[in-house]
């Protein structure tokens, strides 16, 4: 992603990319590096996109506001986030039931 002239650049050069300094990192280079690190750490290979899913899941499981998670992921509608991560809320439903039971 190339920085635009009208945005604050926080001291970065206008021709710098978020990843890779002055030239972008290619998808294959990023994937190859991930694969090397997974192999070295003896971890299961996962897709780059799975990191995004893991991040969102961790945020939700640790009580992050779903509206904020949706914005963080770049979802235009919260429904997209809720539909994708609804399985994460099953544990939260148990928490609600337990809270109600404690009130009675």
Rosetta silent file (secondary structure, phi, psi, omega in degrees, C-alpha in Angstrom):
SEQUENCE: XXXXXXXXXXXXXXXXXXXXXXXXXXXXXXXXXXXXXXXXXXXXXXXXXXXXXXXXXXXXXXXXXXXXXXXXXXXXXXXXXXXXXXXXXXXXXXXXXXXXXXXX
SCORE:     score description
SCORE:     0.000 S_00000001
   1 L     0.000  117.509 -179.846    0.000    0.000    0.000 S_00000001
   2 E   -81.538  134.599  179.388    1.612    3.234   -1.128 S_00000001
   3 L   -70.078  136.657  179.964    1.220    6.187    1.248 S_00000001
   4 L   -87.024  153.636 -177.624   -0.856    9.018   -0.207 S_00000001
   5 L   -63.944  -34.419 -174.550    0.356   12.625   -0.208 S_00000001
   6 L   -84.110   -4.543  178.977   -2.678   13.930    1.687 S_00000001
   7 L   -95.188  151.853  173.630   -2.320   11.438    4.586 S_00000001
   8 L   -64.643  137.438 -177.573   -0.030   11.883    7.575 S_00000001
   9 L  -111.165    2.612  173.836    3.065    9.826    6.924 S_00000001
  10 L    47.182   40.707  176.230    4.557    9.790   10.437 S_00000001
  11 L    84.527   -0.994  178.207    8.066   10.351    9.137 S_00000001
  12 L   -83.056  151.497  175.429    7.892    7.658    6.438 S_00000001
  13 L   -68.596  148.280 -179.474    8.898    8.418    2.898 S_00000001
  14 L   -65.218  -20.859 -179.457    5.974    8.864    0.537 S_00000001
  15 L   -95.712    7.431 -179.707    7.291    6.032   -1.639 S_00000001
  16 L   -85.072  149.730  174.955    7.514    3.512    1.222 S_00000001
  17 E  -102.072  158.632 -179.583    5.186    0.567    1.594 S_00000001
  18 L   -60.861  -42.326  176.917    3.820   -0.667    4.891 S_00000001
  19 L  -117.048  126.117  174.847    5.717   -3.952    4.442 S_00000001
  20 L   102.848   11.730  177.993    9.019   -4.040    2.628 S_00000001
  21 L    59.925 -110.750 -173.365   10.260   -0.441    2.996 S_00000001
  22 L   -94.470   -6.618  172.269   10.682    1.056   -0.475 S_00000001
  23 L  -131.934  143.482 -177.460    9.557   -2.010   -2.475 S_00000001
  24 L   -71.327  148.990  173.799    6.566   -4.193   -1.632 S_00000001
  25 L   -79.962  131.637 -179.943    7.037   -7.724   -0.316 S_00000001
  26 L   -75.601  156.089  177.805    5.604  -10.199   -2.785 S_00000001
  27 H   -58.054  -41.155 -177.597    2.997  -12.731   -1.703 S_00000001
  28 H   -67.606  -36.365  179.373    5.330  -15.593   -2.546 S_00000001
  29 H   -67.456  -42.208  177.639    8.173  -14.136   -0.476 S_00000001
  30 H   -62.994  -45.691  179.281    5.905  -13.653    2.530 S_00000001
  31 H   -62.920  -43.952 -179.730    4.496  -17.192    2.142 S_00000001
  32 H   -62.494  -41.261  179.445    7.966  -18.711    1.748 S_00000001
  33 H   -65.445  -43.198  177.021    9.225  -16.948    4.883 S_00000001
  34 H   -59.740  -44.898 -179.921    6.183  -18.105    6.860 S_00000001
  35 H   -63.271  -40.359  177.596    6.722  -21.673    5.654 S_00000001
  36 H   -62.121  -45.054 -178.550   10.402  -21.578    6.645 S_00000001
  37 H   -67.897  -38.406  177.227    9.562  -20.311   10.131 S_00000001
  38 H   -64.055  -42.381  179.959    6.780  -22.879   10.616 S_00000001
  39 H   -64.156  -45.594 -179.548    9.113  -25.674    9.566 S_00000001
  40 H   -61.376  -39.515 -179.164   11.880  -24.429   11.866 S_00000001
  41 L   -85.908   -1.106 -178.254    9.450  -24.169   14.806 S_00000001
  42 L    57.135   45.367  178.052    7.890  -27.542   13.865 S_00000001
  43 L  -107.238  155.033  176.448    4.443  -25.956   13.578 S_00000001
  44 L   -62.654  138.719  176.836    1.589  -26.900   11.278 S_00000001
  45 L   -73.497  130.335  174.195    1.564  -24.955    8.014 S_00000001
  46 L  -128.130  162.385  178.559   -1.382  -22.578    7.775 S_00000001
  47 L   -75.354  156.436  176.762   -2.438  -20.074    5.147 S_00000001
  48 H   -57.095  -40.736 -179.415   -1.609  -16.389    5.592 S_00000001
  49 H   -61.509  -28.040  178.991   -5.362  -15.693    5.766 S_00000001
  50 H   -64.150  -27.631  175.426   -5.588  -18.049    8.767 S_00000001
  51 H   -63.037  -39.808  178.060   -3.539  -15.539   10.771 S_00000001
  52 H   -61.933  -46.045 -179.953   -6.337  -13.010   10.202 S_00000001
  53 H   -64.147  -41.604  178.520   -8.936  -15.515   11.397 S_00000001
  54 H   -63.372  -42.653  179.365   -6.826  -16.393   14.443 S_00000001
  55 H   -60.521  -49.126 -179.983   -6.381  -12.734   15.315 S_00000001
  56 H   -61.975  -41.384  179.822  -10.119  -12.054   15.107 S_00000001
  57 H   -63.315  -43.739  178.270  -10.891  -15.187   17.122 S_00000001
  58 H   -63.329  -41.502  178.517   -8.438  -14.223   19.849 S_00000001
  59 H   -61.290  -47.323 -178.443   -9.884  -10.719   20.027 S_00000001
  60 H   -64.551  -45.209 -179.385  -13.448  -12.020   20.325 S_00000001
  61 H   -64.621  -22.606 -179.449  -12.525  -14.685   22.888 S_00000001
  62 L  -101.254   18.481  170.639  -10.817  -12.059   25.006 S_00000001
  63 L    86.869   13.510  178.209  -13.856   -9.803   25.113 S_00000001
  64 L   -65.312  144.572  178.413  -13.131   -7.331   22.326 S_00000001
  65 L   -65.000  128.228 -175.611  -16.169   -5.398   21.142 S_00000001
  66 H   -63.128  -31.536  177.612  -17.476   -7.059   17.969 S_00000001
  67 H   -65.237  -41.098  178.613  -18.111   -3.682   16.327 S_00000001
  68 H   -68.822  -40.450  177.443  -14.470   -2.719   16.844 S_00000001
  69 H   -60.426  -42.654  179.075  -13.289   -6.128   15.597 S_00000001
  70 H   -59.924  -44.486  178.726  -15.403   -5.650   12.456 S_00000001
  71 H   -64.406  -42.349  179.991  -13.809   -2.241   11.823 S_00000001
  72 H   -59.463  -38.635 -179.821  -10.334   -3.658   12.499 S_00000001
  73 H   -79.395  -11.499 -179.711  -10.940   -6.385    9.913 S_00000001
  74 L    83.715   17.058  177.514  -12.243   -3.852    7.399 S_00000001
  75 L   -74.830  132.816 -179.270  -15.728   -5.347    7.238 S_00000001
  76 L   -77.023  -26.299  178.599  -18.241   -2.802    5.965 S_00000001
  77 L  -127.496  138.812  179.894  -21.106   -4.497    7.807 S_00000001
  78 H   -63.214  -25.989  178.710  -20.990   -6.088   11.238 S_00000001
  79 H   -56.844  -37.958  179.657  -23.111   -8.943    9.820 S_00000001
  80 H   -60.431  -43.281  179.326  -20.087  -10.144    7.874 S_00000001
  81 H   -68.406  -46.001 -179.612  -18.092  -10.429   11.089 S_00000001
  82 H   -62.151  -41.362  179.429  -20.953  -12.020   13.024 S_00000001
  83 H   -67.116  -37.696 -178.202  -21.612  -14.593   10.290 S_00000001
  84 H   -74.689  -36.215 -172.505  -17.941  -15.508    9.984 S_00000001
  85 H  -115.010   18.451 -177.142  -17.208  -15.695   13.709 S_00000001
  86 H   -60.264  -31.409  178.962  -20.593  -16.668   15.181 S_00000001
  87 H   -62.097  -21.303  179.944  -19.155  -19.981   16.392 S_00000001
  88 H   -72.566  -17.905 -174.716  -16.935  -17.934   18.713 S_00000001
  89 H   -92.176   -1.931  178.822  -19.966  -16.715   20.644 S_00000001
  90 H   -61.444  -41.170  177.605  -21.161  -20.149   21.813 S_00000001
  91 H   -66.294  -35.356  179.866  -18.960  -19.880   24.911 S_00000001
  92 H   -65.794  -34.218  177.451  -20.253  -16.364   25.517 S_00000001
  93 H   -63.108  -41.055  176.291  -23.825  -17.710   25.552 S_00000001
  94 H   -60.983  -38.405  178.166  -22.846  -20.076   28.368 S_00000001
  95 H   -62.640  -40.713  179.480  -21.441  -17.079   30.259 S_00000001
  96 H   -64.995  -45.187  179.226  -24.769  -15.252   29.908 S_00000001
  97 H   -61.345  -43.793  178.994  -26.719  -18.290   31.148 S_00000001
  98 H   -62.788  -39.088  178.400  -24.342  -18.673   34.114 S_00000001
  99 H   -64.173  -44.606  178.875  -24.739  -14.982   34.977 S_00000001
 100 H   -62.809  -41.779  179.029  -28.526  -15.274   34.904 S_00000001
 101 H   -62.655  -34.101  178.671  -28.390  -18.398   37.072 S_00000001
 102 H   -70.081  -26.270 -179.314  -26.307  -16.545   39.654 S_00000001
 103 H   -75.513  -23.263 -176.836  -28.942  -13.802   39.855 S_00000001
 104 L   -91.634    0.000    0.000  -31.717  -16.216   40.868 S_00000001
